[in-house]
Amino acid sequence: MLKKIFTTDIQIKLGSILLAILIWFFVVTDVEYFFDLEIPLRIKGLSNEKALNNEIPELITAKFRGKGHTLLWANMTMPLSETGLILDLSKTKNTQIYRLNEYFNEHPDHFIIPRDYKLELLHIVEPESVWVSVETMAHKELNVKVQADIQTQLGYMVVGDITVEPTKIIAHGPQSLLKEMTSITVPMLQLDDINSDVSVSLPLTLEPRQLFDLDVKTVTVSADIQSIGSVEFQNVAIRLDNVPPGIEVSVIPQHIGLEVEGGLDRLLELKPEDFIVSFDYGQYWNQDEQLYAPEAVLPMGVKRVNRFIPEKIEIVQK
């Protein structure tokens, strides 16, 4: 019997329920309410020669009066509208406190809201006042610094430095804050398991964002990723360092070979003269020793020396 009640004329029953909900909705939303809404606080009137040097709330809470359906419509569409309280800073010279309710009462035309909202703004709930400080606008060139952690796949390496383009940007903002700044840092870039060249565009910001404007909004961080290989170089001259005056020293052989490991594309570009192989006589020579391991200064993109050919050199003092 109970089952028959719920299954008989189900479409009629559902229609009745929906109609009841719809009637309830129109009755409830046609009632007048008092409610709080967040609205943007918009700045205007600040000349190109002036800049804010303190942050101002982007949203304020205001109490409104209106019908329920208006509230529903406002909540759905207000973020897309031009609704807001306009704070005119054209007459602000240094520092000023704006008491928002007094300001609204004196300048009701500075509250912008679409006509179809049919809402009445009663008063500002919070903040009750806004502190505004302005000063001379400054323009300064800042170096762009990159911070990145790039982990390559096994058998690959980063060749050279991780670079950023552009390397300098112009920042616009309050003179007192820009005065001590020399650089701006790109957001941290972290990549793992990389086996090809990297070129990533990243947003560039200077905090607090409300106080600064940048002539460049994005920068490109790049890295040269190469597979690791090994190449042998011959006839690399050996240099003697820190030999005292009046002492004659010779090295045997005068040229050496070396097998090096690094980015393969980079290695294929190099020549023997790009390597510096040396022996520091003043630091390492010992009269009881004759054979020594040389040292090498490696060009960019070379990871290490796998072996010298021959492995040791002879130092002869005459």
C-alpha positions in Angstrom: 0.0 0.0 0.0 2.8 2.4 1.0 4.7 1.6 -2.2 1.6 2.3 -4.3 1.2 5.8 -2.7 4.8 6.7 -3.7 4.7 5.2 -7.2 1.3 6.3 -8.4 1.1 9.5 -10.5 4.8 10.2 -9.8 5.0 12.9 -12.4 2.1 14.8 -10.9 3.6 14.6 -7.4 7.0 15.8 -8.6 5.4 18.7 -10.5 3.5 19.7 -7.3 6.7 19.6 -5.3 8.6 21.8 -7.9 5.6 24.2 -8.0 5.6 24.5 -4.2 9.4 25.2 -4.2 9.0 27.8 -6.9 6.1 29.6 -5.1 8.2 29.5 -1.8 11.2 30.9 -3.6 9.2 33.9 -5.1 7.6 34.6 -1.7 10.9 34.5 0.2 12.9 36.5 -2.4 10.2 39.2 -2.7 10.7 40.0 1.0 12.9 43.0 1.9 16.1 42.2 3.6 19.1 43.9 5.2 22.4 42.2 4.3 26.1 42.8 4.1 28.0 42.6 0.8 31.6 43.0 -0.1 32.2 45.6 -2.8 35.5 46.9 -4.4 37.1 50.0 -3.2 38.4 51.6 -6.4 41.1 54.3 -6.6 41.0 57.2 -9.0 42.5 60.7 -9.3 46.1 59.8 -8.5 48.4 61.7 -10.9 51.2 60.1 -12.8 53.7 61.9 -10.6 52.3 60.4 -7.4 52.3 56.9 -6.0 50.8 55.1 -3.0 53.2 54.0 -0.4 50.8 52.0 1.7 48.3 49.2 0.8 44.6 50.1 0.7 41.9 47.4 1.1 40.7 46.2 -2.3 37.3 45.2 -0.8 35.1 46.8 1.8 31.9 45.5 3.5 28.7 47.5 3.2 25.2 47.1 4.5 22.4 47.1 1.9 18.7 47.0 1.9 16.8 45.2 -0.9 14.6 42.3 -1.8 15.8 38.7 -1.7 15.8 38.2 -5.5 18.0 41.3 -5.8 20.4 39.9 -3.3 20.6 36.7 -5.2 21.2 38.5 -8.5 23.8 40.8 -6.9 25.7 37.8 -5.4 25.9 36.1 -8.8 26.8 39.1 -10.9 28.5 41.8 -8.8 32.1 40.5 -9.4 31.5 41.1 -13.1 30.0 44.5 -12.7 31.5 47.9 -12.2 30.0 48.2 -8.7 32.3 49.9 -6.2 33.0 52.9 -4.0 35.3 55.3 -5.8 38.0 56.8 -3.5 39.1 60.1 -5.2 42.7 60.8 -4.3 43.2 63.9 -6.5 43.4 66.2 -3.5 45.5 63.9 -1.3 48.9 65.5 -0.8 50.8 63.4 1.8 48.9 61.5 4.3 45.1 61.5 4.9 42.5 59.4 6.7 39.3 58.8 4.9 36.3 57.9 7.1 34.3 56.0 4.7 30.8 56.7 6.0 31.5 60.4 6.1 33.1 60.2 2.7 30.0 58.3 1.2 27.6 60.8 2.8 29.5 63.7 1.2 30.0 62.0 -2.1 27.0 59.6 -2.7 27.7 59.9 -6.5 31.0 58.0 -5.9 29.1 54.8 -5.2 28.7 53.1 -8.5 26.1 50.3 -8.9 24.1 49.1 -11.9 20.5 50.4 -11.9 18.9 46.9 -12.2 20.4 45.9 -8.8 17.8 48.1 -6.9 19.9 48.0 -3.8 20.2 50.8 -1.3 23.6 51.2 0.4 22.9 52.2 4.0 26.4 52.4 5.5 29.9 51.0 5.4 30.4 48.2 7.9 34.2 47.8 7.7 36.7 49.2 7.5 35.3 52.3 9.0 38.3 54.3 7.8 41.2 54.0 5.3 44.6 55.5 5.8 46.2 56.8 2.6 49.7 58.0 2.1 51.1 59.2 -1.2 54.5 60.4 -2.3 56.6 61.0 -5.4 56.5 58.4 -8.1 59.9 56.9 -8.9 61.2 54.9 -11.9 64.2 52.6 -11.4 66.0 49.9 -13.3 66.3 46.6 -11.5 68.4 43.6 -12.2 66.4 40.4 -12.7 67.7 37.5 -10.7 66.8 33.9 -11.4 66.4 31.1 -8.9 65.9 27.6 -10.3 66.5 24.0 -9.4 66.7 21.9 -12.6 67.3 18.1 -12.1 68.1 16.3 -15.3 67.6 12.7 -16.2 70.6 10.3 -15.8 73.0 10.9 -18.7 72.1 14.6 -19.1 73.4 17.8 -17.6 72.8 21.6 -17.5 75.5 23.3 -19.6 76.4 26.8 -18.5 74.3 29.1 -16.4 70.5 29.2 -16.1 69.6 32.5 -17.8 66.7 34.9 -17.7 65.5 37.3 -20.4 65.3 40.3 -20.0 68.0 40.8 -17.4 66.8 44.2 -16.4 63.4 45.8 -16.0 62.0 49.2 -15.0 59.9 49.3 -11.8 57.5 52.2 -11.1 56.5 52.9 -7.5 57.0 55.1 -4.4 60.4 56.7 -4.2 61.0 55.7 -0.5 60.5 52.0 -1.3 62.4 51.8 -4.6 65.3 53.7 -3.2 67.0 50.7 -1.6 66.1 48.1 -4.3 68.6 46.9 -6.8 67.1 43.7 -8.0 63.9 41.6 -8.4 63.9 37.8 -8.2 62.0 35.5 -10.5 59.6 33.0 -8.7 61.4 29.8 -7.9 61.5 27.3 -10.9 61.8 23.7 -10.0 62.0 21.0 -12.7 62.8 17.3 -12.4 63.6 14.5 -14.9 64.6 16.9 -17.7 66.3 15.7 -20.9 65.8 18.7 -23.3 66.4 22.4 -23.4 64.3 24.5 -21.0 62.5 27.7 -21.9 59.8 28.7 -19.4 57.8 32.0 -19.2 57.2 33.1 -15.6 55.2 36.0 -14.2 57.2 38.8 -12.6 55.9 40.7 -9.7 57.1 43.1 -7.0 55.5 42.9 -3.6 53.2 44.5 -2.5 51.7 44.4 -6.0 49.3 47.2 -5.3 52.2 49.7 -4.9 54.4 48.8 -7.9 54.0 48.6 -11.6 56.5 46.8 -13.9 57.2 47.6 -17.6 57.7 43.8 -18.1 55.1 41.4 -16.7 56.8 38.1 -17.7 60.3 36.8 -18.1 61.8 33.8 -19.8 64.0 31.4 -17.9 66.2 29.2 -20.1 68.7 26.4 -19.6 70.8 24.4 -22.1 70.4 20.7 -21.5 72.8 18.3 -23.2 73.5 14.6 -23.1 76.7 13.7 -21.4 79.6 12.4 -23.5 83.3 12.2 -23.4 85.9 13.5 -25.9 89.7 13.2 -26.0 91.9 16.3 -26.6 95.6 16.1 -27.5 98.5 18.5 -27.5 97.3 20.7 -24.6 100.2 22.8 -23.4 101.3 22.5 -19.8 101.8 25.7 -17.9 104.2 26.1 -14.9 103.0 28.5 -12.2 104.8 30.2 -9.3 108.3 29.3 -10.3 110.7 31.5 -8.2 113.0 33.9 -10.0 116.4 32.4 -10.9 115.3 28.8 -10.9 115.1 26.9 -14.2 112.3 24.3 -14.4 111.2 22.2 -17.3 108.2 19.9 -17.6 108.2 16.5 -19.5 106.2 16.2 -21.6 105.4 19.8 -22.5 102.0 18.9 -24.0 99.5 16.4 -22.6 96.3 14.7 -23.6 93.1 14.6 -21.6 89.8 12.9 -21.8 87.0 15.0 -20.5 83.3 14.5 -19.8 80.5 17.1 -20.3 77.7 18.2 -22.5 78.4 16.5 -25.8 77.4 19.4 -28.1 79.6 21.7 -26.0 82.6 19.3 -26.1 82.4 19.1 -29.9 82.8 22.9 -30.1 86.0 23.0 -28.0 89.7 23.0 -29.1 92.8 22.0 -27.1 93.7 25.6 -26.5 90.4 26.1 -24.6 91.9 24.0 -21.7 94.4 25.2 -19.2 96.6 22.4 -17.7 99.1 23.6 -15.1 101.4 22.6 -12.3 101.9 25.0 -9.3 105.6 24.7 -8.6 105.6 26.9 -5.5 102.8 24.8 -3.9 103.5 21.2 -4.9 107.2 20.8 -5.9 109.2 18.5 -3.6 112.8 17.6 -4.2 112.1 14.0 -3.3 109.4 13.6 -5.9 109.7 13.7 -9.7 106.2 12.8 -11.0 103.1 14.8 -10.4 99.5 14.9 -11.3 98.6 18.1 -13.2 95.6 20.3 -12.7 93.1 21.5 -15.3 90.9 24.6 -15.5 87.8 23.4 -17.4 85.8 25.5 -19.9 82.1 26.0 -19.4 80.1 22.9 -20.1 82.9 20.5 -19.2 82.0 18.4 -16.1 85.3 16.7 -15.2 88.6 15.2 -16.5 88.3 11.4 -16.7 92.0 10.9 -17.3 95.2 12.7 -18.3 97.4 11.1 -21.0 99.9 10.4 -19.5 98.5 10.4 -16.0 101.5 12.2 -14.5 104.2 14.7 -15.6 107.8 15.0 -14.7 109.1 18.2 -13.2 112.9 18.7 -13.7 114.7 21.5 -11.8 118.0 22.4 -13.5 
